[in-house]
Amino acid sequence: MHPLLRFTLDLFDQNQAVAQVNQSPLATKTIVDAPAPKGLVSARTATHAEPDAAWAQASFRHPRASRELRLGAVVVAYEFKRGQRRSIGFSVGPDGLAVRAPKWVPLYEVDAALQAKSPWILRKLQETRERHARLAEHVIAWHDGASLPFLGHMVTVRLDPQHRYGGAGAVLVEAAAANAMLPPDADANGALAHTPDRVLYVSLAHSASPDQIRDVVQAWLMRQARRIFQERLDHFAALLGVQWKKLSLSNAGTRWGSARIDGAIRLNWRLVHCKMSVLDYVVAHELSHLRVMDHSPRFWDTVASVVPDYAAQRRQLKDEAPPRWDR
């Protein structure tokens, strides 16, 4: 369908919808009368004379929202785009709901599809909101004694101005080994009585700033990430019968990896916070794209051939995402 014609029809559909709302008894009453599900905020007192109020009080709002719809007791403002597609597609990400539709599908069919999928959409939106609330609570504060996960195990950061465990930078030491190396008169800063099994010693003075501590720890983590990624890429590449050419470390906010047909792989260095099984899933996922460059059933069969429990690892990556860094 010609884009101009589709745009005209979209305008007609939206105007028709507005006219129906204005004629409805609900047009001058509260849009949502039913109680919202637990944990959700219902939209209130939105009339046809106050569209901005309705928009601002949407329970879930995508930052690039262009349309909104009431799903049950909740108003959802979502990003809507048209493209070369065969069907209507939905995705729920950190920003909220995004909807993609073929150019020929009228808006009322999009709305009907959203209503049909409303239980799934609302569940995913709420899960995403709760996950980000948990992440917001886990922000690494950089100081002597800070803790962070490394390969799924908690590590305590200790400042080591005497360089007891090596030269400049940082070194990971098992707590028992570190205790054996401490002098008998070790002060409180060297005591390990209340630390976990692993300690990351950072060769900085106790007066080091949070930025200095963060930068040294990040450099160490990135070195570990490159080493571990290369090892796991070689391991799974042999199993899948593919060959990767180049590894780049990513610092993306929401994307864990990507693969190009030429064998270039990008992996988020923050994956070293995760358990090795989760890290392996992401590595195998990206390498599988060198055989199947989409997310078809054949692709997931390829992933399952080397990571049979990939679905569980994928869920864990979503539910237990690494902590945010206070930068």
Beta strands, then each sheet from edge to edge (+ up, - down):
strand 1: 60-61
strand 2: 67-71
strand 3: 74-83
strand 4: 89-93
strand 5: 96-102
strand 6: 139-140
strand 7: 147-150
strand 8: 153-159
strand 9: 170-174
strand 10: 198-202
strand 11: 246-250
strand 12: 257-259
strand 13: 264-268
strand 14: 324-325
sheet 1: 1+ 3+ 2-
sheet 2: 1+ 3+ 5+ 4-
sheet 3: 6+ 14+
sheet 4: 7+ 8- 10- 9+
sheet 5: 11+ 13+ 12-
end
